[in-house]
Amino acid sequence: MALNVDGIERKRKKWNVLAKSWYRMSEFLATLLPNQIVTDAETIHDYYRDTYGRESRFIAYGAAVEHAETCEALQALGLEQYRYFFYVSRLEPENNALMVRHAFEKTRTDLRLALVGDAPHAAEYIRQVRDTDDPRIVIPGAIYGQGYRELGTFCFAYIHATEVGGTHPALIEAMGRGALVLYRNTAENAEVCGGCGIPFESESDLTAKLQMTLEMTDAERGEYQQRAVARVRERYDWEAVTDKYEGLLRELAVGS
């Protein structure tokens, strides 16, 4: 058996002490029960090695280099191509949608902000996120499939504000679509971006970085975008990822 442990779930703010203890025990059991642990971020690999003395197989998550050809979702939300910032995540506290909204509200621009996402057990937090009278902000809830791809393709910049987790699919998918990426400066997010995005540390820093992107030249923005696409091709290509999983499964089959 191989087990992909993903991120460090017990760090999420939504869990109480009992749930966090359960996840801590699950981490420990993950080092004992499977034949092979799989981690999708080197930061998580180091965490399991340093905390539990257990090595894992690093296999990254994957993303496609692709662009949407349609823009129906933009039209439905009243957005224009390359005239909005894009955020997408579960709307839970550790993903900082409220912080992103506050930072954007202090930014001097006529561009808009699309805050996309939902969560099944975060009604009060979502109410706080939606509590704005800024006409530049649109908060449509969750959008999947082609609409999600369209929003990621035609945004002016993508904002990634998560604090917890390993490799976040939304981040590398935005990079694969050639978005200019601003990311919360955690070890995991910095590992993924590898110098092809713009880090921020806090709400006030995000406001400053948003303003900075608005003052960048097309050439400066294009340099970040090209580096993002190149990094996805180099590190997060699905063919390479699946090859590594196939190799792992062959090893486990022979070992059985």
C-alpha positions in Angstrom: 0.0 0.0 0.0 1.2 3.5 -0.8 -0.3 6.5 1.0 -0.2 10.1 -0.2 -0.3 12.2 3.0 -1.1 15.5 1.3 -0.6 18.5 3.7 -0.6 18.9 7.5 -4.3 18.8 8.0 -4.2 19.4 11.8 -3.0 23.0 11.2 -6.3 24.1 9.7 -8.1 26.6 11.8 -11.5 25.0 11.5 -10.5 21.9 13.6 -11.0 21.9 17.4 -8.5 20.3 19.8 -10.0 16.8 19.5 -9.9 16.9 15.7 -6.4 18.2 15.7 -5.3 15.3 18.0 -7.0 12.8 15.7 -5.1 14.2 12.7 -1.8 14.1 14.7 -2.4 10.4 15.5 -3.2 9.8 11.8 0.1 11.4 10.9 1.9 8.9 13.1 -0.1 5.9 11.8 0.8 7.0 8.3 4.4 6.4 9.1 3.7 2.8 10.3 0.9 1.2 8.2 1.7 1.8 4.5 4.6 0.3 2.6 5.4 3.7 1.1 4.5 7.2 2.0 4.1 9.7 -0.9 4.5 13.4 -0.5 3.7 16.0 -3.2 5.9 18.8 -1.7 9.4 18.7 -0.5 8.4 20.7 2.5 6.0 17.9 3.6 8.7 15.3 2.8 11.1 17.1 5.2 8.3 17.4 7.8 7.7 13.6 8.0 11.5 12.9 8.0 12.3 15.5 10.7 9.2 14.8 12.9 8.8 11.0 12.6 12.1 9.9 11.1 10.3 8.4 8.1 11.4 8.9 4.5 8.8 9.4 1.8 8.7 9.3 -2.0 8.4 12.8 -3.4 6.0 12.8 -6.4 4.7 16.3 -7.3 1.1 17.1 -8.2 0.5 17.9 -11.9 -1.0 20.5 -14.1 -1.5 21.1 -17.8 -0.2 24.0 -19.8 -3.4 25.2 -21.3 -5.5 28.2 -22.2 -9.3 28.4 -22.4 -10.6 29.5 -25.8 -14.0 30.7 -24.6 -15.0 33.4 -22.0 -18.6 32.7 -21.2 -18.0 32.7 -17.4 -16.5 36.2 -17.7 -19.5 37.5 -19.6 -21.9 36.0 -17.0 -20.0 37.8 -14.2 -19.6 41.1 -16.0 -15.8 40.8 -16.2 -13.5 41.9 -19.0 -10.5 39.9 -20.2 -7.3 40.9 -18.3 -9.2 43.4 -16.2 -9.7 41.5 -13.0 -7.7 39.8 -10.2 -8.7 36.2 -9.6 -8.8 34.3 -6.3 -10.2 30.7 -6.0 -10.2 28.4 -3.0 -12.4 26.9 -0.3 -13.7 29.9 1.6 -12.2 28.9 5.0 -10.1 31.1 7.4 -6.7 29.5 6.6 -7.2 30.3 2.9 -7.5 34.0 3.7 -10.3 35.1 1.3 -11.3 37.9 3.7 -7.7 39.2 3.9 -7.6 39.2 0.1 -10.8 41.2 -0.1 -9.6 43.7 2.5 -6.2 44.1 0.7 -7.9 44.7 -2.6 -10.4 47.2 -1.2 -7.4 49.4 -0.3 -5.9 49.1 -3.8 -6.3 52.1 -6.2 -7.6 50.6 -9.4 -10.6 50.2 -11.6 -9.8 46.6 -12.2 -12.1 44.1 -10.4 -11.7 41.2 -8.1 -13.3 37.8 -8.6 -13.4 35.9 -5.3 -14.5 32.4 -6.3 -15.2 29.4 -4.0 -17.4 28.0 -1.3 -17.2 25.7 1.8 -19.8 23.4 3.4 -19.2 24.3 7.0 -18.0 27.9 7.0 -21.2 29.9 6.8 -20.2 32.6 9.2 -16.8 33.1 7.6 -18.4 33.3 4.1 -20.9 35.8 5.4 -17.9 38.0 6.5 -16.2 37.6 3.1 -19.4 38.6 1.3 -20.0 41.7 3.6 -18.6 44.3 1.2 -20.2 47.2 -0.7 -17.2 47.6 -3.0 -18.8 47.4 -6.5 -15.5 46.2 -8.0 -15.8 42.8 -6.2 -17.8 39.9 -7.5 -18.3 36.8 -5.2 -20.2 34.2 -7.3 -19.6 31.1 -5.1 -18.0 27.9 -6.6 -17.3 27.7 -10.3 -15.9 24.5 -11.8 -14.9 23.1 -15.2 -14.7 25.3 -18.2 -15.8 28.4 -16.3 -12.9 27.9 -13.8 -10.5 27.5 -16.7 -11.7 30.6 -18.4 -11.4 32.7 -15.2 -7.8 31.5 -14.8 -6.9 32.1 -18.4 -8.0 35.7 -18.7 -7.2 37.2 -15.3 -4.8 40.1 -14.9 -3.2 38.2 -12.0 -4.0 35.3 -9.8 -3.9 35.6 -5.9 -3.0 32.5 -3.9 -3.4 33.1 -0.2 -3.4 29.6 1.5 -1.5 29.0 4.6 -1.9 25.2 5.0 -1.3 22.3 2.6 1.2 20.8 0.4 1.1 21.5 -3.4 -2.1 23.3 -4.2 -3.6 22.4 -7.5 -5.1 25.8 -8.1 -1.7 27.4 -7.8 0.1 25.3 -10.4 -3.0 25.4 -12.7 -2.9 29.2 -12.6 0.8 29.0 -13.4 0.1 26.5 -16.3 -2.3 29.0 -17.8 0.4 31.7 -17.7 -1.1 33.9 -15.0 0.9 36.4 -13.1 0.9 34.9 -9.6 0.9 36.5 -6.2 1.3 34.0 -3.4 1.2 33.9 0.4 4.8 33.4 1.4 4.7 30.0 3.0 7.4 27.3 2.5 5.0 25.2 0.4 3.9 28.0 -1.8 7.4 29.3 -2.3 8.6 25.8 -3.3 5.9 25.6 -6.0 6.5 29.0 -7.4 10.3 28.9 -7.3 10.9 32.5 -8.2 8.1 32.7 -10.9 5.6 34.6 -8.7 5.4 37.5 -6.3 5.3 36.7 -2.6 3.4 38.6 0.0 3.5 38.4 3.8 0.4 40.1 5.1 -2.7 42.1 4.2 -0.8 45.4 3.9 2.0 43.7 1.9 -0.6 42.2 -0.5 -2.1 45.7 -1.0 1.4 47.0 -1.9 2.1 44.0 -4.2 -1.3 44.4 -6.0 -0.4 48.1 -6.6 3.0 47.0 -7.8 1.6 44.7 -10.4 -0.6 47.5 -11.7 2.5 49.6 -12.2 4.5 46.9 -14.0 5.2 47.1 -17.7 3.8 44.4 -20.0 7.3 43.1 -20.5 7.8 42.7 -16.7 4.5 40.9 -16.3 5.3 38.7 -19.3 8.6 37.6 -17.8 6.8 36.3 -14.7 4.2 34.6 -16.9 6.8 32.9 -19.1 8.7 31.6 -16.1 5.5 30.2 -14.5 4.7 28.2 -17.6 8.2 27.0 -17.9 8.2 25.8 -14.3 5.0 23.8 -14.8 6.5 22.1 -17.9 9.7 21.4 -16.0 8.4 20.2 -12.6 4.6 19.6 -12.8 4.1 17.9 -16.1 1.3 15.2 -15.8 3.2 12.7 -17.9 6.3 12.8 -15.7 4.1 12.6 -12.6 2.2 9.5 -13.8 5.5 7.9 -14.9 6.7 8.2 -11.3 3.5 6.7 -9.9 3.7 3.8 -12.3 7.3 3.2 -11.3 6.3 3.2 -7.6 3.4 0.8 -8.2 5.7 -1.6 -10.1 8.1 -1.6 -7.2 5.3 -2.4 -4.7 4.1 -5.2 -7.0 7.5 -6.8 -7.2 8.0 -6.4 -3.5 4.7 -8.2 -2.7 
